Amino acid sequence: MAITLGVLDQSPIRQGGTPAEAIEETLQLARATEELGYTRYWLAEHHNSSGLACAAPEVLIPRVASVTSRIRVGSGGVMLPHYSALKVAEQFRMLETMFPGRIDLGLGRAPGTDGRTSAARAQGPGMRDVAHYPRQVADLMRLLRDELPEGHPLTGIRAQPRGESVPMPWLLGSSLDSANTAAEQGLPFSFAHFINDQWAGEAITLYRRLFRPSRWLDEPTVNVGVSAICAETDDEAERIAMSRWLWRLRNRQGLRIGVPPPDDPEAGRLSPPERDYIEYQKQSSLVGGPERLRDRLEALALELEVEEFVVVTITYSYEDRLRSYELLADEFGLSEANDDGKDGGDA
């Protein structure tokens, strides 16, 4: 089975670093992973975070697309309940006009933040809860293609700019509800294994079983988002990964911090419950040397019957993050596959 890899970038802010540095590293990583042969580069949406600088993917997407030339660029994802379907349609039709054939519109329904910040973003007459989400998705798909039916409240409204192509939508999720929405609306589905690994198999099976062909797809299409850290050895990868686990732990405890260094003294003073939480975290993360990660990804691909993973990597050091993507690209032969594809297209 040939496996392709994409990137999910959350623009991590290291402890002692700045959001501006995190955004600059996003641009560097996008250029590097395009050359390494990654197929797509998705930008996440999180709010009120001291550790992630990715509050507005729709703003960052054109910057990333402008410093690359081939890789697909998109959202991973836009949290649709925060917004109107028309506004998102306009934003992404504009992006598709500027970068035709390269834009992915990944949609999610999670708040992407804490409850208080979510409420602040949703204030006003347009506020919606997740119960409206399937209808919002349906409206957005119609607006993207100018296919609103007669009698629809938005009939006669057109999302501009109109063009010859439209962005490719993806439904992102980590639940059976998201799988069901993607299936009913005939959309590609990206399951967030790094959020809810235990439901991956059931959700993807449900999506395939209930899938209805649409104007977007004739048959079900799935990729899987995974958390992965690769280093030269298993031990080195485990050491580097402590940054992510300690950061997640402190955020869960309400401490707003940037991603700490892996040798942070706090790592040696963890209580038994804190260590249990980190061990739990490890279950949904892929950490190790190149051979171990290849084995785990290939096993997961066979288990879930998928051929594409979108990889999120959180480390304290940008160099460690880049090296992780380099090692995975080498192990899966991404650059060779990319060169073969380009050669075939030129023939």
Buried (B, 14 or more C-beta within 10 A) or exposed (E): EEBBBBBBBBBBBBBEBEBEBBBBBBBBBBBBBBBBBBBBBBBBBBBBBBBBBBBEBBEBBBBBBEBBEEBBBBBBBBBBBBBBBBBBBBBBBBBBBBBEEBBBBBBBBBBBBBEEBBEEBBEEEEEBEEEBBBEBBBBBBBBBEEEBEEEEEBEEEBBEEEEEEBBBBBBBBBBBBBBBBBBBBBBBBBBBBBBBBEBBBEBBBBBBEBBEEEEBBEEBBBBBBBBBBBBEEBEBBBBBBBBBBBBBBBBEEEEEBBBBBBEBEEBEEBEEEBEEBBEEBEEBBBBBBBEBBBEBBEEBBEEBEBBBBBBBBBBBBBEBBBBBBBBBBBBBBBBEBBEEEEEEEEE
